[in-house]
Amino acid sequence: MLTDLKVNKPTPIAFSKTLKSFKRDTDIALTIENLVKGKPILIKDFYSDGMALLKDLHTHLNLKLPNKSFIEQQAYRSEYFKLSNLILLEVTDQKLSAKKSPSIGWLEKFYPENNHFFLTFPQIQGLNSAWQWYKNGVSIPVLRNKMHPYYGTYFPTRFEHLSLFDNWLKHYSGAKKSAIDIGVGCGVLSLLMVQHGFQKVFATDINPNAIFGLSEFMGNTKLSRKIELDFGNLFGKWKNQTELIIFNPPWLPETHNINSIDNAIYYNKTLFPDFFEAAKQRLAPQGKLVLIFSNLAQITNASQEHPIETELADGNRFQLEKCYKKSVKKASSKTKRDQYWRSTEEVELWVLTNMQPSLLHSM
């Protein structure tokens, strides 16, 4: 299966023309003016020059754009993304050409035969951060061992929702023959279910990197026989009914064109209707459907609709057994963005069961 998949990675940029470069004595205002005009800028001498230019770009945008409310922050990040991705770094023989650049193993893994190309500075930053997480591992409080998330794969940096799920699993008394994990990501929820005694977990993801990464992480261990992976949308190839379906969907409605990793953050209009329709067919009569969600969209005014509440009110497919909620910790004092909404944010664990025939007839 893995031989048929293609890893999502930054696309190499090839340039035949001479690029304008930026170094320590370059005119900052003129450089940013060129970026605004859509002209790429090459960081040629030192890697730190690129870091300095990004800092200057933030200073420029802070003077031009409001950056307080959640919606304003989204607009700010969109503009920063556009301009910063015109700042380029050269890659030669799988290494960054700029002096004192970090060593990034993904360059060797992803581009073994491409000896000369360019990537944007944010892409390099993403590759560098991802390499450190992959190489050093990430501790997840509810798991026994560190995770080593693959490049381009979502992994949690907040853990309240994982604590909710872990606590629910501790009190779960249903059958543990099989479960389905929709959108497996780096595999935390699947690993938790195995940790709590599930015999088999069938997991899917539309991100090939998630499938690559978790497959590599499990290797030929017992885990690889307990967690079976499929690259596919929602339930993928899994058709049989199961005792437990787990879904940790995106928490925000889509407001712009998104890339592959943004699929872990933003949902489109059809995601929830499609999911609930398919889940109805695959949930065993006495099974449970568990969704992990948040009130983030409501408290940031991104949307007033709650897709799970909408399904319970109008779907006539499931009934609510219980909804558990947990307050989110305040943002770190080191966080640069104003995350005022964290004081009222709650993560949610929704437990749904199949609608009973008697209830259907009474509606």
C-alpha positions, 0 to 999 in steps of 0.5 A: 500500500505504501508504495502507491502513496506519494508523500506531501512535501514542499515542491522544489522551485527552479529559477533560471533568472538572477534573483534579488538577494538580501543580506545584512546591509540591504535596504529593508524598506526596498526589500519589503516593497519588492515582496509586496510587488510579488518579487522573490528575494534570495537569502544568500549569505547567512541563514540568520539574514532570513530570520531578520527579514521575517522579523522586519516583515512582522514589523511592517505588517503590524503597522499596516494591519490590525491583529487583535481579534481572531478574524483579524489574526487570520487575515494577518497570517494570510498576508504574512504567509503570502509575503514570507513565501517569496523569501527563498533559500537555495538547496545544494546537494541536499543541504542549505547553501546559506552559511550557518543553516540548520542541518535538516534530515528531511532534505536527504529523505525527500530530495535524494536525486535533486541536487539544486533547487530553491524552497521558501524560508517558511517551508524550510522553517517547517521542515526544520521544526518537523525534523527536530520533533521527528528526531527527538520525539514528542511527549504526550501525557496520556501515552507511555512512549514518545511520538515521532511525528512525520513531516506534514502530520498533525500532532497535538500540542494541547492535551485537554481533549486527550485527557477527556478521551483517556478518562472516558476509555478508563470507564468504557465497559463495552466490547473491545473487539474493534474500533475505527479511528477517522483521521488518525493523524500521528496516531494518538487516539488509536494508540490510546485505544490499544493501550486500553485493551482494544484488539483491533483499530482500523484507522484512516486519513486523507493525508498520506504523510500520516499513513507513512509516519504511523506505519514507520513508527509501528514498524513490525511490532505488535502495534502494526498487527493491532492498528490497520491503516488505510489512506482514504476519506472518512471510513475509507475501505472499512465497511463492517460494523464496529463497536466504537467509532472515534472522530476528532474532526477539525474544529473550525469552519473553512473560510479560505482555500486550505492545504493538506495539513489545514484539513486537520484544522478547518472543515468544509460544509459537507464533512459532518453530513457525510460523516454522520451518514456513513457512521450510521451504516458502520456503527453496531446497534449497541455501539458508541460514536465518540466525537472530540470537539470544541466551542472554539468556532462559537467563542471566536465568532467564526460560526454560530452553528455547532455541527454535532448539535445540528445532527442531534437536532435534525439527523434522526440517526443518533441520540446523545448519551453524554457530553463531557466538557473540560476547560482549556488552560490559559495561553502561555505568557510566551504566546505572541498572539492575543488568545483572549478566547482561551479563558472561555474555551472548552473541549468537548467529548460527545458520546452518541448512540444509535437512535432507538426505533421507539424514539424514531416512531415518536418523532 
